[in-house]
């Protein structure tokens, strides 16, 4: 029999720390993802990375991804008595940990999505707060990377810890992303989706650079153009230096309004960031990401990002297969101790037909909440820039306020002057000694423009986003929970401790409360109806 020789398509000299995993090759494109070898003794924490290469042509590098550093540990409260507490102990701990390299994480498994547009990376990172001083704890996370950009469109997903204690650190032993046959009912539609589709589209948000001083200072003639949201010329209002104002802006950059903390609680489908992509949301749900750990737990993620639940199997997961046109999992398990053996199990996933509507509604809810937070960030940037007159001038005005017995903050006094034209006693002395007519006119024009833009952001961006959020919350049933639910007519009203009927449960009052509830609901929808009519 003649020996068959496979042709060489491409070759490339790779670092010695790279390794080829079973799921490294993309199922739809000539691409291969290589991870750094975690077992290499010469690899440091900075060497753990994922590299995407082309397997045809020159086999050049497409992009590289490095695990993000773990979050810093929470700061100890001031004056804590543990370990001698106080600022001195905190300073000693900071000096003791200075110079130590923090491991960003170890790439354990990778898996491609069935369509080849996303790559799941299983990461094990040291926890910033270890359970025991001698044994640092670890956390398992999932990072979903985009093929086109090499970045994660969603925050990392934290894999739930095992309920069974284990003496060994947690480890991901299985990771696969397989297509799933999930039949949907075409008659099930979302009324809220139809309403939102008939509304005008959301206005584009301004970038952070133009949401600061660009609109306010330039429109008011603040002395020169603006680049990156910073006013140039002869300083800000009251003659504040640009360097001082820039330091104040940099301090406030860390106070961004976002949903990073609450994002893991929002079930969200992966977005399609491919240019010209026509993938429907129903097609994104036709896959299942399977994560197996060394503790015998199996975690299921619909579409790669929606956690369906965890199944304790108490055995090592060797292989998982989903037959075509089926929603059953064929799992091959192994038990190394006390005697090695292999076991096959079949699990059925009876997914409801309405699951895709719930996933789409939750995804839309998170999108509109994020849009509302970004609109708030834009409004806050406009307001902070309009009231930014310099820390030294605010301190001087605050000292004058104390001497005159004025309790209002300096920015509030300035806004009161703009709206009413009447300054406080401290502001009057401040303007008389430190201000000229040109500076006052400059500040007044800049603040007036900022207030106009604030109103525009409020009604054109924030209001319409909140209206869509309310519609989604009503669809998901949140509005019918707890005290927000309308009172019902009970056939047997409960009795009071004295034996007499409870007057609050009478039929007449129940009907009155229900009528009041209906009127409130119609009024809450009034703004949306007028907006649609316009």
N, C-alpha and C positions, 0 to 999 in steps of 0.2 A: 504494500500500500504506500503510495507516494506521500511524502510529508507535505503538509499544507503550511505555507508561509504567509502570514498576514502582513499586508503592506504597512509601512510606517507613514503615518499621516503628519505628525509633528513631534518635535522634541524640545525640551527646555530643561536647563539645569536649575534645580530647585534647592532651597535650603535643606540641610540635613534634618532640621527639626520638623519638616512638613510630613504629614501622613495622609494616606488615602483611605477614607472610610467607606463602608459598604454603600452608603447613599451619597457619595460625592458627586456622581455624574448626574447632570440635569436630564430629566426624562424627555424633554421636548427640544432641547437645543444642544449644540456642541460646546458645552461648558462643564467645568469640573471645579468643585470647591474643595480646597485643601486646608486643613487646620494644622496648627503647630502641635508638636508632640509634647503632651503634658508630662510624659515620663522621662523626657530628656533632662539629664542632670545639669546641662549647661544653659538651659532655657530659663530665663528669668520671667518675672510677671509681665514685663513689657513684650516678651516674645510670643505670648499667647494671642494669636490673631487668626483670622479666616481670610483666605485669599481665593479670589475667583479668576480662573484662567480659561482662555479659549483652547479647545482641543484640536482645532484645525488651523491651517495657515502657519503663522509665526508663533502661535501659542503665547500670546502676550498677556500681560496682567490686565484684568478689567477693573477691579477695585479690591481694596483691603478693608477689613473691619476688625477693630480691636474691642475687646469687652470693656464696657464702661467701668469706672472705679466704683467701689461700693459706697453707699451714702455714709457721711460721717456719723459717729455715735452721738446720741442726744447729749446736750450739755447738762452738766449737773447743776442743780439749783444753787443759787448763791447762799452761802452760809450753811451748807450741808454739813452734818456732824460726822458722817461716815468717813472713817480713815483720817481723822483730823480735820476734815472738811474745810471749807472756806476758800478764798481766792488763792492762798498759798498752796493748798493741795492740788487745786486745778492747774496752777502754774507748774508744779512739779510733775504732774502727769503729762502735761504738754511737752515739757522738756525731756521727759523720759522716752516718750514716743517719737521725738523728733529724730529724723534721720532713718527711721525704719521704713523699709519698702512695703507698701500695701499691695497685696496681690489683688489684681483686678478680677480674676476668675479663671476657671479652667473650662475649656470647651470639651464636652464629653461626647455629644452626639449631634449629628446634623441630619436633616431630612428635607427633601424637595417637595413642594406641593404638586399635585397631579398635573396642573397646567404649566408648571415650571416658572411661574411668576414670583414666587416667594420661597424663601429658604428659612426653615426653622432651625435655630441653634439652641441646644440645651447647655446651660452654663451652671457651674457650681462655684459659688462665691463664698468667701468667709463672711460670716455675719458680723456687723459692727458691735453687737452686744452679745458676747459669748455667754452660754449658760453656766459654764464652769471656768475658772481661771486657767486650769491646766489643759482643758480640752476645748478649743475654739469650735463653736458651732458653724454650720454651713447652711446656706440657702440655695435652693434650686430654682432657676428662672428659665423662662423661654423667651427668646428674642426672635421676632419674625422680621426678616430682612427682605427688602425689595430687590428684585433682580436688576432693575434699571438704575437704581441710585445707590444701593449698598447701605441704606439707612433703614431704620425701623419706623414704619408709619404709625405704630401704636406703642404705648408704653410696655415694658416687659411684663410678662405674665408670671406671677409667683406661683409655683407648684405647691399645692397644699402639703404640709408635713404629714408624715405617717402617724396614725394613732397608736401604732405598735412601737414601743421604744426599741432602739437598736444600739448596740455598743459601737458599731462602725459608723462613720460619716455617711450621710445620704449620697446616693449615686444613681444616675440615670443609666439603666442598662439596656433600654429599648426605646427607640424613637422612629416612628414611621408615619407617613402622611399618605393615606389611601383614599381612593374614590369610594363614595357611599351612595347606595341607591336609596334615595329618600323621596318617595312619591308625595306630590303636593296636589291639593284639590284646586283646580282652576276657578271654581266658583267662590272660593274664599278670598275676599278682597278686603282692603282696608279703606274705610270711609275717610279716615283722617288723611291718608295719603292722597286721596282724590281731592280733598279740600285744599291741602297744601300745594298740590300741583296746579290748582287753578289760581292761586295767589301770585302776585308779582314776585319776581325773583329777589333774593336778598341783595342789598347793595354791597359792592366790594368794600372790604375793610382797608383802611389806610395803613401803610407800613409803619413800624414804630418810629422811623426817622421823621416822617411827615406828621406824626400825631403829636409832636411836641411843639417846638417854637416856630415851626415853619409857617403854620397858618396864622398864628397870632401876631408874631413880631413883624413878619414881612408885610402883612396887610395893613399894619399900623405904621409902616415906615420906620421900622426899628433900626435903621442905620445899616444898610448893606444887605446882601443876599444871605441865604441860609444854605448850609451844606450839612446833610446828615442830621437835620433837626436842630442845629446850633446857630444862634444868632451871632454874627460877627459885627465888627465896627468898634465903637467906643464903649463896649460893655453893655450890661443889661440895664434895667430900670434902676434909678437912683445911683447910677454910675458904678454898679457892681462889676467886678472884673470877670471876664469870660472864664478864666482858669478856675475861679472859685465856683462859678455856676456849673462848670463841667464836673467838678468833684461832687457837687450835690446830685447831679443827674446820675453819675455812676453809682452812688450809694443807693439810689432808688431803683436801679435796674434789677436788683435782686428781689424786689417786691412785686413780681409779676403776678397777675391774676390768671390762673390757669386751672386745669383739672387734673394735673399730674398725680395729686394725692388721691383723688377720688376716681381716677380713670379705671383701676382694676375692678371697681364695682359696676361698671357699665358694660354689659355684653355688647360687643361691637364687632361687626364684620370687617374684614380686611378691605381697604379701598383699592381701587384699580388705578395705579399711577402710571400705567403704560400710555404713551401718546397714541391717541386714536383708538383706545380700547373700547370694545363693544360688549364686554362681559356683563351679563345681567347679575343682579344680586342673588337670584335663585340658583345660578350656576356656582356661586361661591360657596353655597351651603352644601353642595353635593360632595363633600370630602370630610374626612375625620382624621384628626391628628391624635395619635396614640402614644402615650408616654408611660413607660414602665420603670419602676425603681427597684433597688436591691431589697427593699422591704416587702416586695410582692404586691405593691399597689399599682393599679392601672388607672390612669387619668385620661378622660375623653374630652376632646375639644372639637366642637362642630365648626367647620370652616377654618380650623387652625387657631381661632381666637376666642370662641365662646365655650366656657367650661360647662360641660354637661353633668359632670360628677366624677366620683372616684369609686373603684371597685377593688376591695381587698381580696387578693387571690392567695396570699400567703405562700407563694412559690415564685421561683425565678422565671421570668418571661423570656422565652427563647425566640418565638416567632408568632406573628399575628397576620392572618389573611382574611380579607373580606371578599367572599365570592361575588361574581358579577350579578347584577340585578337582585341583590339581596342586602339585608341589613343585619346579618348575623356575623359574628366574629368567631373565627376558628383560631383558637389560641393553643400554642404548644408550650407547656410548662415543664420545668425540670426541678427536681428536689435533690440537691447534692448530698444532704445529710438526712438521716444516718446512712441511707443506701441510695446511690444514684439511680434515678428513674425518670422517665418521661411520661407526661400525661397530656392528653388532648381534651380541650373543653370547647364548648360552643355556647356563646352568649348571644341572646337576641336583644336588639335595640328597637323597641316599639315606639318610634318617634311619632308624635301627633302631627297630623297634616297642617295644623295652624302654627307650627313652630317657626316656619319661615316668616310669618307675619310678625311674630313676637321679636325675632331677631332684627328684622328691618325697622320696626318701631323703636327698639332700643338703640339701634345705630343712628337713626334720625334724631332721637332725643339727645344723644351725646353730641352730635354735630351742632345742633342748635344751642345747647348749653355752652359749648365751646365758643360758638360765634358770639353769644351774649357776653361771655367773659372777655373776649377780645374787644368787643365794643366798649365794655366798661374800662378796659385798659386804655383804649384810645381816648375815652372821655377823661380819665384820670391824668393822662399825659397832657392833654390840653389845659386842664385846670391847674396842674402843678406848674406848668411852664408859665401860665399867666400870673400866678401869685409868687413866682420866684424873683425876689428882689435882693437876695443876698443874705447870708446868715448874720453878718455884722449889722446890717440895717435892721433886721428883725430883732436882734438882741437890743439895739439902742431904743427901738420903739417899745419893746417890752419893759425896759427900765423906766421909760417915761410913763408907761401905763401904770406901773406899780406906784410911782410917786403921786399920780393923780387919782389913784383908787379905781382904775378901769380894769375890769376882770376879763374883758373880751380879748382873744388872741389878736396879734397884729394883723394877720391876713383877713380876719373877720372885720376888723375896723376899716381896712382898705376897701373891702367889698361893700360895707355899709356906706362908705363915702361915695362909691360909684353909683349905688342904687338910689340913694336919698339926697346926695349932695351936701350932707351935714356931717362934718367930721367930729370925732370925739375930742375931749380936751387934750389928751395926750397926742393924738394925731395932729391936732392943730399946731401944737408947739413943735412937733417933729417936722411938719411941712414948712413951718416958718423959718426953722433954723437949718434944715438939711436939704431943702428941695427948692427947685426953681420951676417956672411955668413950663419950660420945655420938657423936663422930666415928668412932671405930673401929666401933661398931655400925652406923652408917650405911653405911660402906664395905663391911662384911661382908655386910650384907643386899643391897646393890646388886650386889655381885659374885656372890653366890649366885644371885640371880635371873637375872643375865646368863648364868651357866653353864648354868642350866636351859634358857633359851631357845636357847643355842648347841646343846645336845643336840637340842632339838626341830627346829631348822633343819637339823641334820645328817641326822637319820633321816627326816624328813618331806618335805624339799625336795631337799637335795643328793644324798642316796643314790639316790632314785628317778630323778632326772635323769641321774645317771651310769649307772645301769642301762640307761636308754633309749639313751644315747650308745653304750654297749658293744654293744647289739643292732644299732644302725645301722652301727657300724664293722664288725661281723661280716658284715652283709649286703652292705656295699660291698666286702668282701674285704680290708680293711686288716689284719684279724687273721691272714690267711694269707700275709703278706709277711715276708721276712727270717727272723730267728731265731724268730719266733713260729709258724712253720709246723711241723706234726708231721713227724718224720723218716719217710722212706719206705724200703721194702725194696729195695735195689739188687740185681739179679741177678748182677752182677759187682762185688764190692767193690773199691775202689781199693787199690792196693798202696802200702806205705811205701817210702821211699827205699832200704831194704835189701832190698827184694824180697818181704818177708813180708806177708801180708794184714793190713789195718788192723783191729785188734780192735774198734774202735768201730763198724765197719760189718757186724759179724756178724749173721746173722738173729736169733739169740736176743736180742741187745742191742737190735736195731731193734724187735722186738716188745715188749720191755720198755719202751722209750721211748714207743712208741705207746700202750701201756696206761697209762703214767703221764700222758701228754698227755690221754687220754680222761677219766681220773679228775679231772685239774685242770679240764677243761672242765665236767664235771658239778658240781664243787664251786662253780665260779664262777656257775653258774646256780642254785645252791641257794637263795641269798637271794631271787632273783626268783621262784622257784617257791613258796617259803613266803609271800612277799608276796602273790602271786596267790591262794594258798589262804586267806589271812586275809581 
